Amino acid sequence: MSRKVVELFYDVVSPYSWLGFEVLCRYRNVWNIDLKLKPAFLGGVMHSSGNRPPGLVPNKFLYMVTDLHRLAEYFGVPLSPPSNPAEAMFEKGSLPAMRFVTAVAEKHKDDDALVEKVSRELWKRIWSTDQDITQPASLTEAGLKAGLSASEVEELLLLATSQTVKDKLKNVTKQALDHKGFGFPLTVCHVNGKPEVFFGSDRFELMAHCIGEKWVGPQPTKPTAKM
């Protein structure tokens, strides 16, 4: 039986994208799926769709901070909001980081392994250790921790400034908008020739139903505690 293609559109500025990313990476070999990582620019999706970030609505922002602490424990992801989430998310943003991830994807077109590792290291910086993801030195550190050589990181930093990479990031972002996306994570499951689109990191049970698989929680390999 052929594997169902599942595309994950994400941006490392989004903590909920990190949760969705880790769950789908865990389920990649549990479900019969071909996971395609699609790094995109959340700012472009929000602007083009007319959506408003929860961080700009005071009560939503307060809820989000509390919710993320609960979700971190439930999902088993070392997620901890930065000291100044508004600055990290809206003032600094993630465009340099997502261009860097896109450069990795462009150079390693047939293998998502490095895209996965680099993305994870960037998420850790902003959403675990409260570090920058916009400066070349920050991207270099993330790339080295992901297993890239110093020379390859230098090459990727240069590639990230190219028109080719800028256009690719715009194109993938447009693909998310073509699926009527308005935020991330956006997961697209291709079932019987039809795209089934899911927003957020709390739709996995329904997603499993749509692709004919079983959802056993966010940590599928973790032994279930006996009552």
C-alpha positions in Angstrom: 0.0 0.0 0.0 1.4 3.4 -1.0 2.0 5.9 1.8 -0.3 8.9 2.0 1.4 12.2 1.5 1.1 14.6 4.4 2.5 18.1 4.1 3.3 20.3 7.1 3.5 24.0 6.6 5.2 25.7 9.5 7.3 28.6 10.8 9.7 28.4 13.7 8.2 31.6 15.2 5.1 29.6 15.9 5.2 27.4 19.1 2.1 25.5 18.1 3.9 24.6 14.9 6.7 23.0 17.0 4.2 20.8 18.7 2.6 19.7 15.4 6.1 19.2 13.9 7.3 16.9 16.7 4.1 14.9 16.7 4.2 14.3 12.9 7.9 13.4 13.0 7.1 10.8 15.7 4.2 9.4 13.7 6.1 9.3 10.4 7.0 5.6 11.0 3.8 4.8 13.0 1.3 5.9 10.4 1.7 4.9 6.8 2.6 8.4 5.6 5.2 10.3 3.6 5.8 13.4 5.6 6.8 16.5 3.6 8.2 19.4 5.6 7.2 22.8 4.1 9.0 25.7 5.8 7.0 28.9 5.0 6.6 32.4 6.3 3.8 32.9 8.9 3.9 36.7 8.6 3.0 36.4 4.9 0.1 34.0 5.6 -1.3 36.2 8.4 -1.0 39.4 6.3 -2.5 37.9 3.1 -5.4 36.1 4.9 -6.2 39.1 7.1 -5.7 37.1 10.3 -4.7 38.7 13.6 -2.1 37.0 15.8 -3.3 35.9 19.2 -0.4 37.7 20.8 -1.9 41.0 19.7 -5.1 40.3 21.7 -4.3 40.7 25.4 -6.6 38.0 26.8 -5.6 35.6 24.1 -1.9 36.3 24.8 -2.3 35.6 28.5 -4.1 32.4 27.7 -1.5 31.3 25.2 1.3 31.6 27.7 -0.5 29.5 30.3 -1.6 27.0 27.6 1.9 26.5 26.2 3.2 25.4 29.6 0.5 22.7 29.8 1.0 21.7 26.2 4.8 21.4 26.7 4.3 18.7 29.4 1.5 16.9 27.5 3.4 16.8 24.2 6.8 16.1 25.7 8.4 19.1 24.0 10.8 21.4 26.0 8.8 24.5 25.2 9.1 27.6 27.3 8.0 31.0 26.2 10.8 33.6 25.8 11.2 36.4 28.3 9.6 38.9 25.8 7.4 36.9 23.4 6.0 40.0 21.7 9.6 41.1 20.8 10.6 37.7 19.7 7.5 37.0 17.6 6.5 40.4 16.2 9.5 42.8 16.4 12.3 40.4 15.5 10.2 37.8 13.6 11.5 34.9 11.7 12.1 35.9 8.1 16.0 35.3 8.3 15.4 32.0 10.0 12.9 30.8 7.5 15.1 31.8 4.6 17.9 29.8 6.2 15.7 26.7 6.6 14.5 27.2 3.0 18.1 27.3 1.9 18.7 24.0 3.6 15.6 22.6 1.8 16.8 24.0 -1.5 20.3 22.4 -1.2 18.9 19.0 0.2 15.8 18.7 -2.0 15.5 14.9 -1.7 16.1 14.6 2.0 14.1 16.4 4.8 16.5 15.1 7.6 18.6 18.2 7.8 15.5 20.5 7.3 14.1 18.7 10.4 17.2 19.1 12.5 17.8 22.7 11.6 14.2 23.6 12.2 14.3 21.9 15.6 17.4 23.8 16.6 15.8 27.1 15.7 12.7 26.3 17.7 14.8 25.4 20.7 16.5 28.8 20.5 13.4 30.9 20.4 11.0 28.7 22.3 13.2 26.8 24.8 16.4 28.7 25.6 15.2 32.3 24.8 17.8 33.0 22.2 17.9 35.0 19.0 17.0 33.4 15.6 17.6 36.5 13.3 21.3 37.2 13.3 23.9 35.3 11.1 25.7 34.1 14.3 22.5 32.7 15.7 21.7 30.8 12.5 25.3 29.6 12.4 25.0 28.2 15.9 21.8 26.4 15.1 23.2 25.0 11.9 26.3 23.6 13.7 24.2 22.0 16.4 22.1 20.4 13.6 25.2 18.7 12.3 26.2 21.0 9.5 29.9 21.8 8.9 31.1 25.4 9.3 31.8 25.7 5.6 28.3 24.4 4.7 26.7 26.8 7.1 28.6 29.7 5.5 27.4 28.5 2.1 23.8 28.2 3.3 23.8 31.7 4.8 24.9 33.1 1.4 22.3 31.0 -0.4 19.6 32.3 2.0 20.1 35.8 0.7 19.7 34.7 -3.0 16.6 35.4 -5.1 16.2 31.7 -5.6 15.6 31.1 -1.9 13.5 34.2 -1.5 11.2 33.1 -4.3 11.0 29.5 -3.0 9.9 30.8 0.4 7.3 33.0 -1.2 6.1 30.1 -3.3 5.7 27.7 -0.4 3.9 30.4 1.6 1.6 30.9 -1.4 0.9 27.1 -1.4 -0.3 27.5 2.2 -2.6 30.3 1.1 -3.8 28.3 -1.9 -5.0 25.8 0.7 -6.9 28.7 2.4 -4.4 28.8 5.2 -4.7 31.6 7.8 -2.1 30.4 10.3 0.3 27.6 11.2 0.8 24.8 11.7 -1.2 23.9 8.6 -1.3 20.2 7.7 -2.5 18.9 4.4 -3.3 15.2 4.1 -3.7 14.0 0.5 -6.4 11.3 0.6 -7.8 9.7 -2.6 -6.6 12.6 -4.7 -8.2 15.2 -2.4 -6.4 17.5 0.1 -7.8 17.4 3.6 -6.6 20.6 5.4 -6.1 20.8 9.2 -5.1 23.9 11.2 -3.5 23.8 14.6 -1.8 21.2 16.8 -5.0 19.7 18.2 -6.5 18.0 15.2 -4.5 14.7 15.2 -7.4 12.5 16.2 -9.5 13.7 13.3 -6.5 13.6 11.0 -5.9 10.0 11.9 -9.6 9.2 11.1 -9.3 10.8 7.7 -6.2 8.9 6.7 -7.4 5.6 8.1 -4.9 5.5 11.0 -5.1 5.4 14.8 -4.2 8.2 17.2 -2.6 7.0 20.4 -1.6 10.4 21.9 1.2 12.8 21.2 4.0 10.4 22.3 3.1 7.1 20.5 6.2 5.2 21.7 5.8 6.1 25.3 4.5 3.2 27.4 1.0 3.7 28.8 1.0 4.0 32.5 -0.9 1.2 34.3 -3.9 2.2 36.4 
